Amino acid sequence: MIQIIVLALIPILASLPIPCFKLLAVIASCLVLVLEALLAVSNHKDKWRIYHATSKELASEKFTFETTSGIYNKEKLTEDRFALLVDRCENIIKNKE
C-alpha cells in the first residue's frame, strides 16, 4: 500500500518546479525499490523454508519405508508398501503447496 502511494507521488513531485521536490522524487523512487527488494527476498526465504521442510519430511518418509518400520511394517501392512509410500509422498507435497 505504501509503495502505491509513493509511486503516485513521484510524477507529481518531479513535475513541480522546486528543485527540492525533484530530489524527493528520486528518494521516493529509491525507497520503493528498496521496499520491493525486501519483499522479494522475504518471499524467497519463506519459499525456501517450505521446500526445506518438505524435503525433510520426504526424507523421513523414505527412511521409514526403507527400514520397514512404523506404518510400513510388513506384519501390520495389508496393502502394497510402495503404493502406500507414493500416496503418502503425494499427500506431503500437496499439503505443502
mmCIF file as gemmi writes it, N, C-alpha and C atoms, coordinates in Angstrom:
data_model
loop_
_atom_site.group_PDB
_atom_site.id
_atom_site.type_symbol
_atom_site.label_atom_id
_atom_site.label_alt_id
_atom_site.label_comp_id
_atom_site.label_asym_id
_atom_site.label_entity_id
_atom_site.label_seq_id
_atom_site.pdbx_PDB_ins_code
_atom_site.Cartn_x
_atom_site.Cartn_y
_atom_site.Cartn_z
_atom_site.occupancy
_atom_site.B_iso_or_equiv
_atom_site.pdbx_formal_charge
_atom_site.auth_seq_id
_atom_site.auth_asym_id
_atom_site.pdbx_PDB_model_num
ATOM 1 N N . MET Axp A 1 ? 0.823 -1.195 0 1 0 ? 1 A 1
ATOM 2 C CA . MET Axp A 1 ? 0 0 0 1 0 ? 1 A 1
ATOM 3 C C . MET Axp A 1 ? 0.868 1.26 0 1 0 ? 1 A 1
ATOM 4 N N . ILE Axp A 2 ? 1.921 1.229 0.818 1 0 ? 2 A 1
ATOM 5 C CA . ILE Axp A 2 ? 2.817 2.387 0.885 1 0 ? 2 A 1
ATOM 6 C C . ILE Axp A 2 ? 3.486 2.614 -0.462 1 0 ? 2 A 1
ATOM 7 N N . GLN Axp A 3 ? 3.867 1.499 -1.12 1 0 ? 3 A 1
ATOM 8 C CA . GLN Axp A 3 ? 4.532 1.634 -2.416 1 0 ? 3 A 1
ATOM 9 C C . GLN Axp A 3 ? 3.64 2.325 -3.428 1 0 ? 3 A 1
ATOM 10 N N . ILE Axp A 4 ? 2.355 2.013 -3.422 1 0 ? 4 A 1
ATOM 11 C CA . ILE Axp A 4 ? 1.421 2.607 -4.383 1 0 ? 4 A 1
ATOM 12 C C . ILE Axp A 4 ? 1.312 4.115 -4.154 1 0 ? 4 A 1
ATOM 13 N N . ILE Axp A 5 ? 1.207 4.516 -2.904 1 0 ? 5 A 1
ATOM 14 C CA . ILE Axp A 5 ? 1.1 5.945 -2.588 1 0 ? 5 A 1
ATOM 15 C C . ILE Axp A 5 ? 2.375 6.679 -2.992 1 0 ? 5 A 1
ATOM 16 N N . VAL Axp A 6 ? 3.521 6.099 -2.653 1 0 ? 6 A 1
ATOM 17 C CA . VAL Axp A 6 ? 4.794 6.738 -3 1 0 ? 6 A 1
ATOM 18 C C . VAL Axp A 6 ? 4.963 6.807 -4.512 1 0 ? 6 A 1
ATOM 19 N N . LEU Axp A 7 ? 4.611 5.729 -5.212 1 0 ? 7 A 1
ATOM 20 C CA . LEU Axp A 7 ? 4.708 5.734 -6.676 1 0 ? 7 A 1
ATOM 21 C C . LEU Axp A 7 ? 3.786 6.782 -7.294 1 0 ? 7 A 1
ATOM 22 N N . ALA Axp A 8 ? 2.625 6.993 -6.704 1 0 ? 8 A 1
ATOM 23 C CA . ALA Axp A 8 ? 1.7 8.005 -7.223 1 0 ? 8 A 1
ATOM 24 C C . ALA Axp A 8 ? 2.242 9.419 -7.003 1 0 ? 8 A 1
ATOM 25 N N . LEU Axp A 9 ? 3.003 9.616 -5.949 1 0 ? 9 A 1
ATOM 26 C CA . LEU Axp A 9 ? 3.556 10.941 -5.655 1 0 ? 9 A 1
ATOM 27 C C . LEU Axp A 9 ? 4.774 11.297 -6.509 1 0 ? 9 A 1
ATOM 28 N N . ILE Axp A 10 ? 5.468 10.321 -7.042 1 0 ? 10 A 1
ATOM 29 C CA . ILE Axp A 10 ? 6.709 10.586 -7.785 1 0 ? 10 A 1
ATOM 30 C C . ILE Axp A 10 ? 6.495 11.513 -8.979 1 0 ? 10 A 1
ATOM 31 N N . PRO Axp A 11 ? 5.532 11.253 -9.882 1 0 ? 11 A 1
ATOM 32 C CA . PRO Axp A 11 ? 5.373 12.176 -11.012 1 0 ? 11 A 1
ATOM 33 C C . PRO Axp A 11 ? 4.942 13.581 -10.581 1 0 ? 11 A 1
ATOM 34 N N . ILE Axp A 12 ? 4.157 13.645 -9.519 1 0 ? 12 A 1
ATOM 35 C CA . ILE Axp A 12 ? 3.719 14.957 -9.029 1 0 ? 12 A 1
ATOM 36 C C . ILE Axp A 12 ? 4.919 15.741 -8.507 1 0 ? 12 A 1
ATOM 37 N N . LEU Axp A 13 ? 5.748 15.093 -7.709 1 0 ? 13 A 1
ATOM 38 C CA . LEU Axp A 13 ? 6.933 15.762 -7.165 1 0 ? 13 A 1
ATOM 39 C C . LEU Axp A 13 ? 7.917 16.14 -8.269 1 0 ? 13 A 1
ATOM 40 N N . ALA Axp A 14 ? 8.078 15.28 -9.255 1 0 ? 14 A 1
ATOM 41 C CA . ALA Axp A 14 ? 9.031 15.551 -10.337 1 0 ? 14 A 1
ATOM 42 C C . ALA Axp A 14 ? 8.566 16.692 -11.233 1 0 ? 14 A 1
ATOM 43 N N . SER Axp A 15 ? 7.251 16.899 -11.335 1 0 ? 15 A 1
ATOM 44 C CA . SER Axp A 15 ? 6.743 17.944 -12.232 1 0 ? 15 A 1
ATOM 45 C C . SER Axp A 15 ? 6.752 19.339 -11.603 1 0 ? 15 A 1
ATOM 46 N N . LEU Axp A 16 ? 6.906 19.424 -10.311 1 0 ? 16 A 1
ATOM 47 C CA . LEU Axp A 16 ? 6.939 20.724 -9.648 1 0 ? 16 A 1
ATOM 48 C C . LEU Axp A 16 ? 8.275 21.423 -9.913 1 0 ? 16 A 1
ATOM 49 N N . PRO Axp A 17 ? 8.252 22.751 -10.075 1 0 ? 17 A 1
ATOM 50 C CA . PRO Axp A 17 ? 9.475 23.475 -10.443 1 0 ? 17 A 1
ATOM 51 C C . PRO Axp A 17 ? 10.482 23.657 -9.301 1 0 ? 17 A 1
ATOM 52 N N . ILE Axp A 18 ? 10.151 23.23 -8.121 1 0 ? 18 A 1
ATOM 53 C CA . ILE Axp A 18 ? 11.042 23.421 -6.974 1 0 ? 18 A 1
ATOM 54 C C . ILE Axp A 18 ? 12.091 22.295 -6.965 1 0 ? 18 A 1
ATOM 55 N N . PRO Axp A 19 ? 13.393 22.64 -6.927 1 0 ? 19 A 1
ATOM 56 C CA . PRO Axp A 19 ? 14.452 21.622 -7.012 1 0 ? 19 A 1
ATOM 57 C C . PRO Axp A 19 ? 14.407 20.583 -5.886 1 0 ? 19 A 1
ATOM 58 N N . CYS Axp A 20 ? 14.01 20.986 -4.71 1 0 ? 20 A 1
ATOM 59 C CA . CYS Axp A 20 ? 13.992 20.026 -3.6 1 0 ? 20 A 1
ATOM 60 C C . CYS Axp A 20 ? 12.944 18.934 -3.83 1 0 ? 20 A 1
ATOM 61 N N . PHE Axp A 21 ? 11.879 19.221 -4.562 1 0 ? 21 A 1
ATOM 62 C CA . PHE Axp A 21 ? 10.867 18.209 -4.858 1 0 ? 21 A 1
ATOM 63 C C . PHE Axp A 21 ? 11.394 17.167 -5.838 1 0 ? 21 A 1
ATOM 64 N N . LYS Axp A 22 ? 12.276 17.576 -6.74 1 0 ? 22 A 1
ATOM 65 C CA . LYS Axp A 22 ? 12.893 16.614 -7.657 1 0 ? 22 A 1
ATOM 66 C C . LYS Axp A 22 ? 13.765 15.63 -6.868 1 0 ? 22 A 1
ATOM 67 N N . LEU Axp A 23 ? 14.469 16.156 -5.874 1 0 ? 23 A 1
ATOM 68 C CA . LEU Axp A 23 ? 15.268 15.29 -5.016 1 0 ? 23 A 1
ATOM 69 C C . LEU Axp A 23 ? 14.363 14.338 -4.231 1 0 ? 23 A 1
ATOM 70 N N . LEU Axp A 24 ? 13.231 14.834 -3.749 1 0 ? 24 A 1
ATOM 71 C CA . LEU Axp A 24 ? 12.275 13.977 -3.045 1 0 ? 24 A 1
ATOM 72 C C . LEU Axp A 24 ? 11.736 12.877 -3.96 1 0 ? 24 A 1
ATOM 73 N N . ALA Axp A 25 ? 11.53 13.194 -5.232 1 0 ? 25 A 1
ATOM 74 C CA . ALA Axp A 25 ? 11.055 12.19 -6.185 1 0 ? 25 A 1
ATOM 75 C C . ALA Axp A 25 ? 12.09 11.078 -6.357 1 0 ? 25 A 1
ATOM 76 N N . VAL Axp A 26 ? 13.354 11.452 -6.426 1 0 ? 26 A 1
ATOM 77 C CA . VAL Axp A 26 ? 14.425 10.454 -6.545 1 0 ? 26 A 1
ATOM 78 C C . VAL Axp A 26 ? 14.493 9.594 -5.286 1 0 ? 26 A 1
ATOM 79 N N . ILE Axp A 27 ? 14.397 10.221 -4.134 1 0 ? 27 A 1
ATOM 80 C CA . ILE Axp A 27 ? 14.427 9.483 -2.865 1 0 ? 27 A 1
ATOM 81 C C . ILE Axp A 27 ? 13.227 8.547 -2.768 1 0 ? 27 A 1
ATOM 82 N N . ALA Axp A 28 ? 12.061 9.018 -3.181 1 0 ? 28 A 1
ATOM 83 C CA . ALA Axp A 28 ? 10.861 8.177 -3.149 1 0 ? 28 A 1
ATOM 84 C C . ALA Axp A 28 ? 11.015 6.977 -4.075 1 0 ? 28 A 1
ATOM 85 N N . SER Axp A 29 ? 11.602 7.186 -5.249 1 0 ? 29 A 1
ATOM 86 C CA . SER Axp A 29 ? 11.836 6.073 -6.177 1 0 ? 29 A 1
ATOM 87 C C . SER Axp A 29 ? 12.765 5.036 -5.562 1 0 ? 29 A 1
ATOM 88 N N . CYS Axp A 30 ? 13.812 5.505 -4.932 1 0 ? 30 A 1
ATOM 89 C CA . CYS Axp A 30 ? 14.753 4.593 -4.274 1 0 ? 30 A 1
ATOM 90 C C . CYS Axp A 30 ? 14.085 3.842 -3.126 1 0 ? 30 A 1
ATOM 91 N N . LEU Axp A 31 ? 13.234 4.522 -2.389 1 0 ? 31 A 1
ATOM 92 C CA . LEU Axp A 31 ? 12.514 3.892 -1.289 1 0 ? 31 A 1
ATOM 93 C C . LEU Axp A 31 ? 11.636 2.751 -1.79 1 0 ? 31 A 1
ATOM 94 N N . VAL Axp A 32 ? 10.923 2.99 -2.876 1 0 ? 32 A 1
ATOM 95 C CA . VAL Axp A 32 ? 10.071 1.943 -3.447 1 0 ? 32 A 1
ATOM 96 C C . VAL Axp A 32 ? 10.923 0.769 -3.918 1 0 ? 32 A 1
ATOM 97 N N . LEU Axp A 33 ? 12.047 1.05 -4.538 1 0 ? 33 A 1
ATOM 98 C CA . LEU Axp A 33 ? 12.942 -0.005 -5 1 0 ? 33 A 1
ATOM 99 C C . LEU Axp A 33 ? 13.424 -0.869 -3.839 1 0 ? 33 A 1
ATOM 100 N N . VAL Axp A 34 ? 13.836 -0.237 -2.753 1 0 ? 34 A 1
ATOM 101 C CA . VAL Axp A 34 ? 14.314 -0.976 -1.584 1 0 ? 34 A 1
ATOM 102 C C . VAL Axp A 34 ? 13.186 -1.801 -0.97 1 0 ? 34 A 1
ATOM 103 N N . LEU Axp A 35 ? 11.999 -1.235 -0.85 1 0 ? 35 A 1
ATOM 104 C CA . LEU Axp A 35 ? 10.861 -1.975 -0.29 1 0 ? 35 A 1
ATOM 105 C C . LEU Axp A 35 ? 10.523 -3.194 -1.137 1 0 ? 35 A 1
ATOM 106 N N . GLU Axp A 36 ? 10.515 -3.037 -2.444 1 0 ? 36 A 1
ATOM 107 C CA . GLU Axp A 36 ? 10.224 -4.165 -3.333 1 0 ? 36 A 1
ATOM 108 C C . GLU Axp A 36 ? 11.3 -5.244 -3.222 1 0 ? 36 A 1
ATOM 109 N N . ALA Axp A 37 ? 12.549 -4.839 -3.117 1 0 ? 37 A 1
ATOM 110 C CA . ALA Axp A 37 ? 13.641 -5.805 -2.975 1 0 ? 37 A 1
ATOM 111 C C . ALA Axp A 37 ? 13.508 -6.585 -1.671 1 0 ? 37 A 1
ATOM 112 N N . LEU Axp A 38 ? 13.162 -5.893 -0.597 1 0 ? 38 A 1
ATOM 113 C CA . LEU Axp A 38 ? 12.978 -6.575 0.689 1 0 ? 38 A 1
ATOM 114 C C . LEU Axp A 38 ? 11.826 -7.564 0.638 1 0 ? 38 A 1
ATOM 115 N N . LEU Axp A 39 ? 10.746 -7.193 -0.014 1 0 ? 39 A 1
ATOM 116 C CA . LEU Axp A 39 ? 9.615 -8.109 -0.152 1 0 ? 39 A 1
ATOM 117 C C . LEU Axp A 39 ? 9.992 -9.329 -0.979 1 0 ? 39 A 1
ATOM 118 N N . ALA Axp A 40 ? 10.761 -9.127 -2.033 1 0 ? 40 A 1
ATOM 119 C CA . ALA Axp A 40 ? 11.179 -10.243 -2.881 1 0 ? 40 A 1
ATOM 120 C C . ALA Axp A 40 ? 12.079 -11.204 -2.109 1 0 ? 40 A 1
ATOM 121 N N . VAL Axp A 41 ? 13.022 -10.673 -1.346 1 0 ? 41 A 1
ATOM 122 C CA . VAL Axp A 41 ? 13.911 -11.522 -0.559 1 0 ? 41 A 1
ATOM 123 C C . VAL Axp A 41 ? 13.117 -12.268 0.501 1 0 ? 41 A 1
ATOM 124 N N . SER Axp A 42 ? 12.196 -11.601 1.134 1 0 ? 42 A 1
ATOM 125 C CA . SER Axp A 42 ? 11.373 -12.229 2.164 1 0 ? 42 A 1
ATOM 126 C C . SER Axp A 42 ? 10.558 -13.374 1.585 1 0 ? 42 A 1
ATOM 127 N N . ASN Axp A 43 ? 10.005 -13.18 0.404 1 0 ? 43 A 1
ATOM 128 C CA . ASN Axp A 43 ? 9.199 -14.211 -0.231 1 0 ? 43 A 1
ATOM 129 C C . ASN Axp A 43 ? 10.046 -15.433 -0.566 1 0 ? 43 A 1
ATOM 130 N N . HIS Axp A 44 ? 11.26 -15.218 -1.068 1 0 ? 44 A 1
ATOM 131 C CA . HIS Axp A 44 ? 12.131 -16.346 -1.393 1 0 ? 44 A 1
ATOM 132 C C . HIS Axp A 44 ? 12.53 -17.105 -0.133 1 0 ? 44 A 1
ATOM 133 N N . LYS Axp A 45 ? 12.722 -16.381 0.94 1 0 ? 45 A 1
ATOM 134 C CA . LYS Axp A 45 ? 13.093 -17.011 2.2 1 0 ? 45 A 1
ATOM 135 C C . LYS Axp A 45 ? 11.965 -17.918 2.697 1 0 ? 45 A 1
ATOM 136 N N . ASP Axp A 46 ? 10.739 -17.446 2.61 1 0 ? 46 A 1
ATOM 137 C CA . ASP Axp A 46 ? 9.593 -18.25 3.033 1 0 ? 46 A 1
ATOM 138 C C . ASP Axp A 46 ? 9.445 -19.495 2.168 1 0 ? 46 A 1
ATOM 139 N N . LYS Axp A 47 ? 9.611 -19.325 0.852 1 0 ? 47 A 1
ATOM 140 C CA . LYS Axp A 47 ? 9.514 -20.48 -0.045 1 0 ? 47 A 1
ATOM 141 C C . LYS Axp A 47 ? 10.599 -21.499 0.268 1 0 ? 47 A 1
ATOM 142 N N . TRP Axp A 48 ? 11.815 -21.012 0.529 1 0 ? 48 A 1
ATOM 143 C CA . TRP Axp A 48 ? 12.901 -21.928 0.832 1 0 ? 48 A 1
ATOM 144 C C . TRP Axp A 48 ? 12.592 -22.72 2.102 1 0 ? 48 A 1
ATOM 145 N N . ARG Axp A 49 ? 12.04 -22.078 3.095 1 0 ? 49 A 1
ATOM 146 C CA . ARG Axp A 49 ? 11.687 -22.782 4.338 1 0 ? 49 A 1
ATOM 147 C C . ARG Axp A 49 ? 10.653 -23.875 4.083 1 0 ? 49 A 1
ATOM 148 N N . ILE Axp A 50 ? 9.665 -23.576 3.251 1 0 ? 50 A 1
ATOM 149 C CA . ILE Axp A 50 ? 8.644 -24.571 2.922 1 0 ? 50 A 1
ATOM 150 C C . ILE Axp A 50 ? 9.272 -25.74 2.174 1 0 ? 50 A 1
ATOM 151 N N . TYR Axp A 51 ? 10.124 -25.446 1.178 1 0 ? 51 A 1
ATOM 152 C CA . TYR Axp A 51 ? 10.782 -26.508 0.415 1 0 ? 51 A 1
ATOM 153 C C . TYR Axp A 51 ? 11.686 -27.349 1.307 1 0 ? 51 A 1
ATOM 154 N N . HIS Axp A 52 ? 12.393 -26.7 2.209 1 0 ? 52 A 1
ATOM 155 C CA . HIS Axp A 52 ? 13.294 -27.415 3.109 1 0 ? 52 A 1
ATOM 156 C C . HIS Axp A 52 ? 12.504 -28.339 4.043 1 0 ? 52 A 1
ATOM 157 N N . ALA Axp A 53 ? 11.414 -27.85 4.589 1 0 ? 53 A 1
ATOM 158 C CA . ALA Axp A 53 ? 10.578 -28.673 5.472 1 0 ? 53 A 1
ATOM 159 C C . ALA Axp A 53 ? 9.991 -29.854 4.706 1 0 ? 53 A 1
ATOM 160 N N . THR Axp A 54 ? 9.563 -29.621 3.472 1 0 ? 54 A 1
ATOM 161 C CA . THR Axp A 54 ? 9.024 -30.7 2.644 1 0 ? 54 A 1
ATOM 162 C C . THR Axp A 54 ? 10.1 -31.738 2.369 1 0 ? 54 A 1
ATOM 163 N N . SER Axp A 55 ? 11.294 -31.285 2.068 1 0 ? 55 A 1
ATOM 164 C CA . SER Axp A 55 ? 12.412 -32.196 1.805 1 0 ? 55 A 1
ATOM 165 C C . SER Axp A 55 ? 12.71 -33.073 3.019 1 0 ? 55 A 1
ATOM 166 N N . LYS Axp A 56 ? 12.732 -32.464 4.186 1 0 ? 56 A 1
ATOM 167 C CA . LYS Axp A 56 ? 12.991 -33.223 5.414 1 0 ? 56 A 1
ATOM 168 C C . LYS Axp A 56 ? 11.896 -34.259 5.664 1 0 ? 56 A 1
ATOM 169 N N . GLU Axp A 57 ? 10.663 -33.863 5.447 1 0 ? 57 A 1
ATOM 170 C CA . GLU Axp A 57 ? 9.542 -34.777 5.669 1 0 ? 57 A 1
ATOM 171 C C . GLU Axp A 57 ? 9.574 -35.94 4.681 1 0 ? 57 A 1
ATOM 172 N N . LEU Axp A 58 ? 9.904 -35.66 3.422 1 0 ? 58 A 1
ATOM 173 C CA . LEU Axp A 58 ? 10.007 -36.722 2.419 1 0 ? 58 A 1
ATOM 174 C C . LEU Axp A 58 ? 11.176 -37.662 2.731 1 0 ? 58 A 1
ATOM 175 N N . ALA Axp A 59 ? 12.286 -37.112 3.209 1 0 ? 59 A 1
ATOM 176 C CA . ALA Axp A 59 ? 13.431 -37.95 3.584 1 0 ? 59 A 1
ATOM 177 C C . ALA Axp A 59 ? 13.067 -38.864 4.746 1 0 ? 59 A 1
ATOM 178 N N . SER Axp A 60 ? 12.344 -38.341 5.705 1 0 ? 60 A 1
ATOM 179 C CA . SER Axp A 60 ? 11.898 -39.154 6.835 1 0 ? 60 A 1
ATOM 180 C C . SER Axp A 60 ? 10.988 -40.287 6.367 1 0 ? 60 A 1
ATOM 181 N N . GLU Axp A 61 ? 10.096 -39.961 5.442 1 0 ? 61 A 1
ATOM 182 C CA . GLU Axp A 61 ? 9.189 -40.977 4.888 1 0 ? 61 A 1
ATOM 183 C C . GLU Axp A 61 ? 9.991 -42.054 4.154 1 0 ? 61 A 1
ATOM 184 N N . LYS Axp A 62 ? 11.011 -41.642 3.419 1 0 ? 62 A 1
ATOM 185 C CA . LYS Axp A 62 ? 11.864 -42.587 2.681 1 0 ? 62 A 1
ATOM 186 C C . LYS Axp A 62 ? 12.559 -43.55 3.64 1 0 ? 62 A 1
ATOM 187 N N . PHE Axp A 63 ? 13.142 -43.022 4.721 1 0 ? 63 A 1
ATOM 188 C CA . PHE Axp A 63 ? 13.856 -43.879 5.661 1 0 ? 63 A 1
ATOM 189 C C . PHE Axp A 63 ? 12.899 -44.808 6.408 1 0 ? 63 A 1
ATOM 190 N N . THR Axp A 64 ? 11.715 -44.339 6.706 1 0 ? 64 A 1
ATOM 191 C CA . THR Axp A 64 ? 10.714 -45.201 7.339 1 0 ? 64 A 1
ATOM 192 C C . THR Axp A 64 ? 10.342 -46.344 6.4 1 0 ? 64 A 1
ATOM 193 N N . PHE Axp A 65 ? 10.201 -46.042 5.115 1 0 ? 65 A 1
ATOM 194 C CA . PHE Axp A 65 ? 9.883 -47.058 4.108 1 0 ? 65 A 1
ATOM 195 C C . PHE Axp A 65 ? 11.027 -48.058 3.964 1 0 ? 65 A 1
ATOM 196 N N . GLU Axp A 66 ? 12.263 -47.548 3.861 1 0 ? 66 A 1
ATOM 197 C CA . GLU Axp A 66 ? 13.418 -48.426 3.642 1 0 ? 66 A 1
ATOM 198 C C . GLU Axp A 66 ? 13.69 -49.349 4.823 1 0 ? 66 A 1
ATOM 199 N N . THR Axp A 67 ? 13.391 -48.903 6.019 1 0 ? 67 A 1
ATOM 200 C CA . THR Axp A 67 ? 13.632 -49.733 7.204 1 0 ? 67 A 1
ATOM 201 C C . THR Axp A 67 ? 12.413 -50.568 7.586 1 0 ? 67 A 1
ATOM 202 N N . THR Axp A 68 ? 11.37 -50.476 6.794 1 0 ? 68 A 1
ATOM 203 C CA . THR Axp A 68 ? 10.09 -51.177 7.038 1 0 ? 68 A 1
ATOM 204 C C . THR Axp A 68 ? 9.641 -51.022 8.491 1 0 ? 68 A 1
ATOM 205 N N . SER Axp A 69 ? 9.699 -49.806 8.97 1 0 ? 69 A 1
ATOM 206 C CA . SER Axp A 69 ? 9.236 -49.529 10.327 1 0 ? 69 A 1
ATOM 207 C C . SER Axp A 69 ? 7.991 -48.655 10.276 1 0 ? 69 A 1
ATOM 208 N N . GLY Axp A 70 ? 7.404 -48.464 11.44 1 0 ? 70 A 1
ATOM 209 C CA . GLY Axp A 70 ? 6.212 -47.617 11.516 1 0 ? 70 A 1
ATOM 210 C C . GLY Axp A 70 ? 5.073 -48.155 10.676 1 0 ? 70 A 1
ATOM 211 N N . ILE Axp A 71 ? 4.509 -47.294 9.873 1 0 ? 71 A 1
ATOM 212 C CA . ILE Axp A 71 ? 3.353 -47.657 9.059 1 0 ? 71 A 1
ATOM 213 C C . ILE Axp A 71 ? 3.704 -48.687 7.976 1 0 ? 71 A 1
ATOM 214 N N . TYR Axp A 72 ? 4.993 -48.81 7.634 1 0 ? 72 A 1
ATOM 215 C CA . TYR Axp A 72 ? 5.428 -49.733 6.582 1 0 ? 72 A 1
ATOM 216 C C . TYR Axp A 72 ? 5.852 -51.098 7.125 1 0 ? 72 A 1
ATOM 217 N N . ASN Axp A 73 ? 5.565 -51.38 8.38 1 0 ? 73 A 1
ATOM 218 C CA . ASN Axp A 73 ? 5.899 -52.659 8.983 1 0 ? 73 A 1
ATOM 219 C C . ASN Axp A 73 ? 5.204 -53.778 8.215 1 0 ? 73 A 1
ATOM 220 N N . LYS Axp A 74 ? 5.981 -54.777 7.813 1 0 ? 74 A 1
ATOM 221 C CA . LYS Axp A 74 ? 5.447 -55.848 6.96 1 0 ? 74 A 1
ATOM 222 C C . LYS Axp A 74 ? 4.351 -56.653 7.652 1 0 ? 74 A 1
ATOM 223 N N . GLU Axp A 75 ? 4.465 -56.86 8.956 1 0 ? 75 A 1
ATOM 224 C CA . GLU Axp A 75 ? 3.464 -57.664 9.659 1 0 ? 75 A 1
ATOM 225 C C . GLU Axp A 75 ? 2.116 -56.942 9.75 1 0 ? 75 A 1
ATOM 226 N N . LYS Axp A 76 ? 2.141 -55.631 9.896 1 0 ? 76 A 1
ATOM 227 C CA . LYS Axp A 76 ? 0.904 -54.859 10.061 1 0 ? 76 A 1
ATOM 228 C C . LYS Axp A 76 ? 0.278 -54.455 8.734 1 0 ? 76 A 1
ATOM 229 N N . LEU Axp A 77 ? 1.062 -54.443 7.672 1 0 ? 77 A 1
ATOM 230 C CA . LEU Axp A 77 ? 0.618 -53.883 6.399 1 0 ? 77 A 1
ATOM 231 C C . LEU Axp A 77 ? -0.109 -54.929 5.567 1 0 ? 77 A 1
ATOM 232 N N . THR Axp A 78 ? -1.298 -54.571 5.107 1 0 ? 78 A 1
ATOM 233 C CA . THR Axp A 78 ? -2.07 -55.484 4.265 1 0 ? 78 A 1
ATOM 234 C C . THR Axp A 78 ? -2.033 -55.071 2.798 1 0 ? 78 A 1
ATOM 235 N N . GLU Axp A 79 ? -1.682 -53.825 2.514 1 0 ? 79 A 1
ATOM 236 C CA . GLU Axp A 79 ? -1.644 -53.362 1.129 1 0 ? 79 A 1
ATOM 237 C C . GLU Axp A 79 ? -0.196 -53.217 0.66 1 0 ? 79 A 1
ATOM 238 N N . ASP Axp A 80 ? -0.027 -52.87 -0.59 1 0 ? 80 A 1
ATOM 239 C CA . ASP Axp A 80 ? 1.289 -52.718 -1.195 1 0 ? 80 A 1
ATOM 240 C C . ASP Axp A 80 ? 2.052 -51.569 -0.537 1 0 ? 80 A 1
ATOM 241 N N . ARG Axp A 81 ? 3.265 -51.858 -0.049 1 0 ? 81 A 1
ATOM 242 C CA . ARG Axp A 81 ? 4.078 -50.847 0.638 1 0 ? 81 A 1
ATOM 243 C C . ARG Axp A 81 ? 4.43 -49.688 -0.28 1 0 ? 81 A 1
ATOM 244 N N . PHE Axp A 82 ? 4.828 -49.997 -1.52 1 0 ? 82 A 1
ATOM 245 C CA . PHE Axp A 82 ? 5.241 -48.944 -2.442 1 0 ? 82 A 1
ATOM 246 C C . PHE Axp A 82 ? 4.075 -48.021 -2.786 1 0 ? 82 A 1
ATOM 247 N N . ALA Axp A 83 ? 2.895 -48.59 -2.994 1 0 ? 83 A 1
ATOM 248 C CA . ALA Axp A 83 ? 1.715 -47.767 -3.293 1 0 ? 83 A 1
ATOM 249 C C . ALA Axp A 83 ? 1.405 -46.844 -2.117 1 0 ? 83 A 1
ATOM 250 N N . LEU Axp A 84 ? 1.569 -47.352 -0.91 1 0 ? 84 A 1
ATOM 251 C CA . LEU Axp A 84 ? 1.349 -46.529 0.28 1 0 ? 84 A 1
ATOM 252 C C . LEU Axp A 84 ? 2.384 -45.401 0.354 1 0 ? 84 A 1
ATOM 253 N N . LEU Axp A 85 ? 3.641 -45.71 0.033 1 0 ? 85 A 1
ATOM 254 C CA . LEU Axp A 85 ? 4.691 -44.687 0.02 1 0 ? 85 A 1
ATOM 255 C C . LEU Axp A 85 ? 4.361 -43.581 -0.973 1 0 ? 85 A 1
ATOM 256 N N . VAL Axp A 86 ? 3.98 -43.962 -2.175 1 0 ? 86 A 1
ATOM 257 C CA . VAL Axp A 86 ? 3.648 -42.974 -3.204 1 0 ? 86 A 1
ATOM 258 C C . VAL Axp A 86 ? 2.486 -42.1 -2.745 1 0 ? 86 A 1
ATOM 259 N N . ASP Axp A 87 ? 1.466 -42.717 -2.186 1 0 ? 87 A 1
ATOM 260 C CA . ASP Axp A 87 ? 0.291 -41.971 -1.724 1 0 ? 87 A 1
ATOM 261 C C . ASP Axp A 87 ? 0.667 -40.985 -0.617 1 0 ? 87 A 1
ATOM 262 N N . ARG Axp A 88 ? 1.468 -41.432 0.33 1 0 ? 88 A 1
ATOM 263 C CA . ARG Axp A 88 ? 1.861 -40.555 1.439 1 0 ? 88 A 1
ATOM 264 C C . ARG Axp A 88 ? 2.764 -39.417 0.962 1 0 ? 88 A 1
ATOM 265 N N . CYS Axp A 89 ? 3.679 -39.704 0.028 1 0 ? 89 A 1
ATOM 266 C CA . CYS Axp A 89 ? 4.557 -38.653 -0.514 1 0 ? 89 A 1
ATOM 267 C C . CYS Axp A 89 ? 3.747 -37.621 -1.293 1 0 ? 89 A 1
ATOM 268 N N . GLU Axp A 90 ? 2.787 -38.078 -2.07 1 0 ? 90 A 1
ATOM 269 C CA . GLU Axp A 90 ? 1.93 -37.14 -2.8 1 0 ? 90 A 1
ATOM 270 C C . GLU Axp A 90 ? 1.152 -36.252 -1.84 1 0 ? 90 A 1
ATOM 271 N N . ASN Axp A 91 ? 0.673 -36.819 -0.744 1 0 ? 91 A 1
ATOM 272 C CA . ASN Axp A 91 ? -0.051 -36.019 0.252 1 0 ? 91 A 1
ATOM 273 C C . ASN Axp A 91 ? 0.863 -34.992 0.923 1 0 ? 91 A 1
ATOM 274 N N . ILE Axp A 92 ? 2.101 -35.374 1.199 1 0 ? 92 A 1
ATOM 275 C CA . ILE Axp A 92 ? 3.051 -34.437 1.807 1 0 ? 92 A 1
ATOM 276 C C . ILE Axp A 92 ? 3.277 -33.257 0.874 1 0 ? 92 A 1
ATOM 277 N N . ILE Axp A 93 ? 3.52 -33.547 -0.396 1 0 ? 93 A 1
ATOM 278 C CA . ILE Axp A 93 ? 3.781 -32.483 -1.37 1 0 ? 93 A 1
ATOM 279 C C . ILE Axp A 93 ? 2.549 -31.619 -1.572 1 0 ? 93 A 1
ATOM 280 N N . LYS Axp A 94 ? 1.383 -32.244 -1.665 1 0 ? 94 A 1
ATOM 281 C CA . LYS Axp A 94 ? 0.139 -31.49 -1.885 1 0 ? 94 A 1
ATOM 282 C C . LYS Axp A 94 ? -0.154 -30.551 -0.714 1 0 ? 94 A 1
ATOM 283 N N . ASN Axp A 95 ? 0.079 -31.004 0.502 1 0 ? 95 A 1
ATOM 284 C CA . ASN Axp A 95 ? -0.219 -30.188 1.683 1 0 ? 95 A 1
ATOM 285 C C . ASN Axp A 95 ? 0.753 -29.032 1.871 1 0 ? 95 A 1
ATOM 286 N N . LYS Axp A 96 ? 1.922 -29.092 1.256 1 0 ? 96 A 1
ATOM 287 C CA . LYS Axp A 96 ? 2.917 -28.024 1.401 1 0 ? 96 A 1
ATOM 288 C C . LYS Axp A 96 ? 2.768 -26.939 0.345 1 0 ? 96 A 1
ATOM 289 N N . GLU Axp A 97 ? 1.968 -27.145 -0.669 1 0 ? 97 A 1
ATOM 290 C CA . GLU Axp A 97 ? 1.829 -26.153 -1.745 1 0 ? 97 A 1
ATOM 291 C C . GLU Axp A 97 ? 0.997 -24.986 -1.304 1 0 ? 97 A 1
